[in-house]
Amino acid sequence: MVERAEKVVLEDRRLSVEKFASKVGISVGFMHTILHEDLRMRKVSSRSVPRMLADDHKAARMAICQALLERDEGLKVVPHAPYSPDLAPSDFWLFPTMKDTLPGRTFTSRVAIASTIFQ
């Protein structure tokens, strides 16, 4: 049943859940269950899409990315997490200072703004 429902969904993702259910020949509630729990899909902009990548999709995506990186000779794969706090230090300390010093003022250059903020 799940395979039939998946086939119908993948044929035309823009159909409503009611139309999916009528094509498969099951109730709307059961179609919702299949979509959300079994197929892990949700509606996004009138289209049913997978909620998360399956393991085989992740592997295929990694292989494609690796091939693209290897194709470009100047790029090197770095073995670290892309959102490592060591790579992107937080600048949250800067925002309160900017809010306190910049309102109502006009500046002619970025240098003037920086010198005002970092006084």
C-alpha positions as CSV (number, residue, x, y, z in Angstrom):
1,M,0.0,0.0,0.0
2,V,2.8,2.4,0.9
3,E,4.6,1.7,-2.3
4,R,1.5,2.4,-4.3
5,A,0.9,5.7,-2.4
6,E,4.6,6.7,-3.0
7,K,4.3,6.0,-6.7
8,V,1.2,8.2,-7.0
9,V,2.8,11.0,-5.0
10,L,6.0,11.0,-7.1
11,E,4.0,11.1,-10.3
12,D,2.5,14.5,-9.5
13,R,3.5,16.1,-6.2
14,R,1.1,19.0,-6.7
15,L,-2.1,17.1,-6.1
16,S,-4.0,17.4,-2.8
17,V,-4.0,14.7,-0.2
18,E,-7.7,14.0,-1.1
19,K,-6.7,13.3,-4.7
20,F,-3.8,11.2,-3.7
21,A,-6.2,9.1,-1.5
22,S,-8.8,8.7,-4.2
23,K,-6.1,7.6,-6.8
24,V,-4.7,5.0,-4.3
25,G,-8.2,4.0,-3.1
26,I,-7.7,4.6,0.6
27,S,-9.1,7.1,3.1
28,V,-7.7,10.6,3.5
29,G,-6.6,9.9,7.1
30,F,-4.7,6.8,6.1
31,M,-3.1,8.8,3.2
32,H,-2.0,11.4,5.7
33,T,-0.5,8.7,7.9
34,I,1.4,7.2,5.0
35,L,2.7,10.6,3.8
36,H,3.8,11.9,7.2
37,E,4.9,8.8,9.1
38,D,5.9,6.2,6.5
39,L,7.2,8.4,3.6
40,R,8.2,11.2,6.0
41,M,6.9,13.9,3.6
42,R,5.2,17.2,4.2
43,K,3.5,19.8,2.0
44,V,5.8,22.7,1.1
45,S,4.4,25.4,-1.3
46,S,1.7,23.0,-2.7
47,R,4.2,20.2,-3.2
48,S,4.9,17.1,-1.2
49,V,8.6,16.8,-0.5
50,P,10.7,14.6,1.7
51,R,11.1,16.0,5.2
52,M,14.7,14.7,5.6
53,L,17.2,13.1,3.2
54,A,17.3,9.3,3.4
55,D,20.7,7.7,3.9
56,D,21.1,6.8,0.2
57,H,20.2,10.4,-0.8
58,K,22.8,11.7,1.7
59,A,25.5,9.3,0.3
60,A,24.7,10.3,-3.3
61,R,24.8,14.0,-2.4
62,M,28.2,13.6,-0.7
63,A,29.6,11.7,-3.7
64,I,28.4,14.5,-6.1
65,C,29.9,17.2,-3.8
66,Q,33.2,15.3,-3.5
67,A,33.4,14.9,-7.3
68,L,32.8,18.6,-7.8
69,L,35.4,19.5,-5.3
70,E,38.0,17.1,-6.9
71,R,37.2,18.5,-10.3
72,D,38.3,22.0,-9.1
73,E,42.0,21.6,-8.6
74,G,42.4,24.6,-6.3
75,L,39.9,23.5,-3.7
76,K,40.8,21.4,-0.7
77,V,38.4,19.4,1.5
78,V,38.8,20.5,5.1
79,P,37.9,17.7,7.7
80,H,35.9,19.8,10.2
81,A,32.3,20.6,11.0
82,P,31.0,23.4,8.7
83,Y,29.6,25.3,11.7
84,S,32.5,25.1,14.1
85,P,32.5,27.9,16.6
86,D,36.3,28.1,16.1
87,L,35.7,29.2,12.5
88,A,33.1,31.8,13.0
89,P,33.6,33.7,16.3
90,S,30.5,35.4,17.6
91,D,30.1,39.1,17.0
92,F,27.1,39.5,19.4
93,W,29.1,41.8,21.6
94,L,29.2,44.3,18.7
95,F,25.4,44.8,18.3
96,P,24.6,46.6,21.6
97,T,27.5,48.9,21.0
98,M,26.2,49.7,17.5
99,K,22.7,50.3,18.7
100,D,23.9,52.7,21.4
101,T,26.3,54.8,19.2
102,L,24.8,54.9,15.7
103,P,21.1,56.0,15.9
104,G,20.4,59.4,14.4
105,R,23.9,59.9,12.9
106,T,25.0,60.0,9.3
107,F,28.4,58.8,8.1
108,T,30.3,59.4,4.8
109,S,32.4,56.2,4.9
110,R,32.7,52.8,6.5
111,V,35.9,54.0,8.2
112,A,34.0,56.7,9.9
113,I,31.4,54.1,11.1
114,A,34.1,51.8,12.4
115,S,36.0,54.5,14.2
116,T,32.8,55.6,15.9
117,I,31.9,52.1,17.0
118,F,35.3,51.1,18.3
119,Q,36.2,54.3,20.2
